[in-house]
Amino acid sequence: MSLSLSIVVPFFNEEETIDKLYKQIVAAVAPTGCPFEVIYVNDGSTDLGAMKAQKLVESNTAVSLINFRTNFGKAAALSAGFRRARGDVVITMDADLQDDPAEIPRFLEQIRSGVDVVSGWKQKRHDPLGKTLPSKLFNAVVGRIFGLRLHDYNCGFKAYRRSALVHLNLYGELHRFTPALLHSLGFQVSEIPVTHHPRSHGQSKYGWSRLIKGMIDLFTVLLSTRFRMRPAHLFAYIGLPIAGSGFAALTYLSVLWLIGAGPIGSRPLLFLGIMAVLFGTQMVATGLIAEVIRASRPQEEEKYLVESEYGPTEERIGQSQSGSMIAAKQMPLQPTDRRSA
């Protein structure tokens, strides 16, 4: 059965690659006979990337463009692309030409076999050590916590069934955790090795700082998946053992004082015990507050501001006579009303 495709490409200052990437996508998808669309999401670029993407919209009914007013991050850009996507399968890839569109048919094979999410694995990476080492550490930690062992959570080259995407609410750095988020909801996730090219244009936007952000968001993912309906449990798992160790230390010192084994006021263990009790108690209290917030307030989505949108207006992707492009009515090349999402 022919599947319609939506290919979402977020970009930030990648003017040299916009045209080249589209040509590669067309060359890769056309032989499959699948109708498709390409959705470029301009995440506040300051170069000529938005202009080049707009020219593609003017000459190709298969292309859409979403312009952010400023840089809101990759998760927000993907969310905007997902909202506009109309294909049965949504593929995400970076705009820097390191992801190879020729791999798209292999992603489709996995989807057709019944998998809901297919994650790329850059088995042979062409990135600096400052990018690969944080990624390996991140993958090991996330895989261990969620029980989903993937070699490369950070790979932006992924394919999703549309039915799975409706359950995602991305913000911050949560785009890194999409396989874990969907796996926790019962969707089937697989991984395939993909070709990874050296970066020939622009500069990498990732490094050790992203690792720190990712580890912070890991705590958010735990709260929104395994402990979504019981946040107090997560804080209790951390706080109770610490508070318990503090109580044990204070109890030990109290026994020493009662039997006259010497003064305890100058012992470091006394201060460690007090700090442990206070910290552990605060963690448990934070969990209880989280329970109250969860029960009384609905979850809010991340806000981003769309300055303009260009592209087709049809609800569904249609098959053209050539079988490879979208036959859709083109909306006027004028910015839409500014709106937040």
N, C-alpha and C positions, 0 to 999 in steps of 0.2 A: 504494500500500500504506500502510495506517495505521501510523504510528510511535508508540510510547509514549514519553512525555517525562518526564524528571526535571529539575525546575528547582531548582537549588541557590542559596540566598540566604544568604550569610554576613552577620551584622550585629553591630555594636558600638554600643550606646547610640543606637538608632534607634526609640525607642518610639512616636513620632508617626506612623511610616510603615508599621508592620507590617500593620495591618488594611487600609489603603488599597492597599498593594501587592498583597495577595492578591486583593482584589476586581478589580483591574486585570488580574491574571494570568488569572483565571477568564473575564473578559469577552473577553480576547484569544485564549485557547486553545479555549474552548468551540465556536466556529464551525468549527474545524478537524476536530472529531470525534475527535481523538487522546486516548486515555486519558493521564492525567498525574498527577504527584505534585509537591508543593512541599516542599522540605526546607530548613527554617530552621536555621542553625547559629549559635548564640549564642556569640560569641567573648569570653566573660567580661564581658558588659554589667553595668553598675552601676545602670541605670535599670529601668523596668518593661517593657522590651521582651520579656524572657523570659516574663513572665506573660501578655502579650498573645498571644504566639505559642502558648503552651500552651492558651489558651482556643480558639484556632483549631483546635488538634489535637482538643480535646474535641468540637467541633461539626462537624468536617469530616474524613472518612476519607482525604481527599487530602493531608493535611498531616502532616509529621513534624517533630520538633524534637530537635536535639542541643545539649546544654548543656555548654560547657567550664567547668572549675573556675576558670580565670583566662584572661587574654588571651594567646593563643599566636600570633596573627597570621593574616592572611588566607590564606596558603598552607596552614597547618594546618587552618583551617576548611574550605577547599575540599577538602582531602584527606579529611576526615571525611565531608563531603557526598558525595564521589565513592564512598566505600566503601559508603554506604547506598543510593545511587542504583540503580534497577532498570530504568530506561527504556532504549530503544534509542538515544535521543538525550539527552544531558545538556546543559542550558543553564545558564550561570552569569550572575548579574546582581547588582548592588548593591541594597541595601535602602533607599537614600536618595531614591528616586523620580526620580532623574535619568535612569536608564534607563527606556525606555518599553516595557512588555510588548507593546504593539501591534505591535512589530517582530518578535515571535516567529515568525509565519507566514513572514516573509521569510527568516529563518534556516533554517526547515524546507525551503523551496524550494531553497536551496543544498545542503543535506544530501541531498535527494532527487536532485539533479543529479549526485551522485557525490563531492562534496567531503567530506573527513573532519573538517576543522576550519574553522569560520567565525568570524572575528574582527570585532567591531564597530568602526566608525570614527566617532568623534564629530566629524563634519565641521565643525559649527558648535558650538563649545563655549561653555558658560556658566560658566566658572571664572575665578578671579583669575589675574593675570599670574604670580604666584609658583608657580602650579601648571601653567600651560600652557607656559611657557618651558622648565622642566626636562624636561617630557614631550617636547617637540620635539627637544631635544638627545639625549635618551635614544633616541627612535625612530630618529633618523639614525644614531647609532653602532651600535645593534643591527642595523638593517637592512643596514648596510654590512658588518659582520662576518659575518653569517650568510647573506647573499645572498638574504634574504627581505624585500622592501621592503613594509612595511606602514606606513600613516599613523599608526596608533595601537595600539602594543603594550600600552599601559597600560589600554585600555578593558576593563572587567570583564565586559562583555556579550559572551558567546561561546557557541558551540554546538559540541559534540563528538559524534562517533560513540562509542558505548560501547567499541567495539573499539580505539579509539585511546587512550582514557583509561587502560587497564590498563598502559600503558607509561610513565605519568608517576609520578614520585616527587618530590612538592613539599615544600619546606621553605624557611625563610628568606624571601626575596622572589622565589622562582622562579616564582610564579604569573604574573609579568609576562612570562615567557619561554616560556609554553606553546606558542605557535605555532612559535617557533624550535626548541624541543625536539622537537616532533612532526615538523616539516619535516625535521629532520636524520635522522629515522628513516624517511623516505620517504612520510609521509602528505601528502595534498594539502590545502593551506591556501588559503583565499580571504578576502576582506574586503568588507564591505558598509557603506555609510554608514548611520548610525542617528540617530534624533532624540535630542537631549540637552537635558534640561530644567534650568533653574536650580535650585539647591538651595533648598528652602523650609523645611527643618527641619534642626536639628543643625548641626554644624561639620565641615568637611573634615578628614580625617586625613592628607592628603598635602601635600607641598611639597618644598623643596630638600633636606631631610634624606633623603627617599625616593630622590632622585636619587643621592646618595652610596651608599646601601645597594644600589641597583640596579646601579651600576657595579661595586661589589665582587662582587655575585652574578654579574655578567656573566663574570667570570673563572671562577667555579664552573661556569657553563653551558658555557663552552669546554672545561673539563676533563671534563665529563660527556657531551659530545657529540662534537665533532671530535677531541678528544685523550683520549677515555675509555680507550682501550686503549694509548695511548702518551703518558702525561703528561710524560715526559722531553722529548719533542719541543717542547712548548709552552715549557717553561722554557729549553730550549736555544735556541729562536728568539729569546728575549729576552736570555739570558745570553751567548751566544757572540759576537754583534756587539759588546756592551759590553766583554767581555773582550778581544776582538780589537783594538778601538780602544785599549784600555789598553796592550796589548803593543806596538802600533805606536808609541804615544807614548814608551814606555820604550826601544824600539829606537832611535828617532830621537835621544833624549837620550844613549843609550849611544854612538852613532856620534859625536855632538858631543864627548863626553868623550874618546873614543879619538883623535880628530884634534886634540885640544887647543883646541877652540873655546870654551873657558871653563868655569867651574864650573857644574854643573847642580843642585847641592843646594838652591839658593834659588829655583829656577824653579817657578811654580805648576803647570806642566805635569807635573812629576814627581809631585806629590801627586795630581793628577787621574788620571794613568796608574795609579798604585798603587791608588787607590780603584776605578777601573774594573775592573782585573784581579780585585780581591777580590770586588767585587759580582757580576761576571759568573760567576766560579768558584762562588760560593755559589748562584747561580740554577741552574746546571747540576747542582750537588750536590743541591739541593732536588728537582729533577726525578727524579734517580736514586732518592732516598728515596721519592718518590711512586710510582715504579714498584714498589719493593719492597712498599710498603703495599698497592697495588692487587692485587698477586699473592698476598698472604698473608692478606688480610682482606676479607670480604664487605662490601658497602656497607650502612650502617645507615640506617634511616628516622628522620625527625624524630619525637620523642616528644611526645605531647600527652595530656592526661588528660580523659576524658569523664566528667562527673559523672552525667548522666542522659540517657536517650533516651525519646522518646514517639512513637508513630505506628503505622502498619500493620506487620503481621508477614509478609505474603505474600511469596513469593520473586519473583513477577512482578507487573507491573501488569495488572489486569483491567479489562475494559470494563464500565461500568455501563449500565443501561437507557437513560439519557439520552445515553450516548456521550461524555460530557465529563468525568466524574469517575472516580475510582478506586473500584472495588468490592473492598474488601479488609477482612479481619478486623482490627479495631482492638485493639491490645495494651492491657492495663490501664494506666491513667494513674498509674503508679508508677515512680519512677526505677529504671533497670536497675542491675546491679552496677557499681560504679565500676571502670573499666579504663583502661589506657593503650594507645595505638596508635602 
